[in-house]
Amino acid sequence: MGEWSNGLCGCFNNITLCLITYVAPCYTAGKNAEAVGDSCAMVGVLYAILPIVGVYFAAQARGKIREQKGIDGGFGGDCLVHLFCPLCALVQDAQTVEEEEEEEEEEEEEEGDGDDDDDDDDVDDNEDDEDEDEEE
């Protein structure tokens, strides 16, 4: 199975994300939840108002991220990580989500580049046909 691409203490790999999470952990918790299909507002507000309930929802989001990336673990471990190292866990989750989004964008760009080449060939073919028509 896979592993987290950033360690639990790898917060400073993305200093901007680290600072945002330190100042407003509810924002990062909400964005992580949104990335896996949960409500950003609900998780963010719960994380800010009722931290223990927020930890539960953040752990659920972490579990979904783990499933998507094929990382070993369980819900109990996710809860413990979010309970005892909440900021580090939120940053680790967010870094994993960001990397996944970047990979998807790169794949879309690669697919888009292949399609553009075909369109250029069609234009070249049309120009050749026009040249032949003019010669006749």
N, C-alpha and C positions, 0 to 999 in steps of 0.2 A: 504494500500500500504506500501511498504518498506521505510526504512530510510537509510541514509548514515551510514556506520559502523564507520566511523571516522568523527568527527566534522570538520567544516571549519577551526577552529583554532587548529586542532589536528596534526599540522605539525610535532611536535616533537615525535610523536608515532614511527616514522621511521626516525631517525636523518640522516642516510646516504642519503635517498631520499630527505630529506629537504635540505641538503647541496648541493647535485647535482642540485636541482631545483633552489636554490639561485644563484649558479654560472652559470648554463646553463639552463635557463628555456625553451629554444628552444628544448633542448634534451628531456626533460620530456614531453613537448607538443607533440613532434613527436612520442614518444613511446606510449603515450595515444591514439593518432590518429591511430597508427598502430594496437593497441589492438582491435580497433573496426572496422578494415578493411579499414581505410583511409591510404593515403600515409604518411609515417613517414618523408621522406625527404621534401616533399612539405610543410607540416604543420610546421616542424621545421625551415625551411628556411624562410617561410613567417612570422613566429613568431619573428624571429631574425631581419629581414629586414624591414617588415611593421607590426609593432605591432598591429595596429587596425584590420588588416586583419587576423593576427594570432589569435587575440582574438575571431573573428568570427568563425574560424575553430576549435579552442579549445572549444568554446561553443557548436559547433556541436558535437564534440566528447563526451563532457560531457552529452549531450542529449542522445546519443546512449548508454552511460554507464547507465544513469538513466533508460532507457527503458529496458535494459537487466536485471537490478536489481529490476525493478518494483517500482522505487522511483518517488513520485509525483514531479511535477515541469513543467516548460515550457522553451522555448528557450529564452524568454526575461529575465527571472531570471538567466539563465545560462550565458547570455551575461553580465548582470550586475555584477554577481559574478566574472567573468573573467576580467571585466574591472576595478573593484574597489579592488579586493583581488586576483590578478592573481596568485601569488605564492602559496597562501593557496589553491586556487581552483585546481591548477595543482597537488599539493601534494595529496589533497583529492581524485581527480580522479585516480591518480596513485596507491594510497593505495587500492582503491576499485578494480582496475584492478588486482593488485597483489593478493588480497584475492581471487578473482574469479579464477585466475590461480592455486592457491594453492588448492582450493576446487576441481578443475578438476583433478589435479594430485593425490589427495587423493582418488577420485572416481576410477581413472584408476588403482591405486595400489590395492584397494579393489577388483576390478574386476579381476585383475591379480592374486591375492592371491587365489581366488576361482578356477581359471583355473588350477593353479599348483597342487591343491589338487587332482583334477581329474586325472591328469597325473601320480601322485604317485600311485593312485589306479590301474591304468592300468599296471604299472610296477609290482605291487604286484600280480595282477591277472596272468601276464605272468610267474612270478616265480612259482606260484602255479601250473600252467599248466605244466611247465617244471618238477616240482617235481613228478607230476602224471605220466608223460611220462617215467621218470627214473624208477619208481616203476614197470611199466609194463614190 
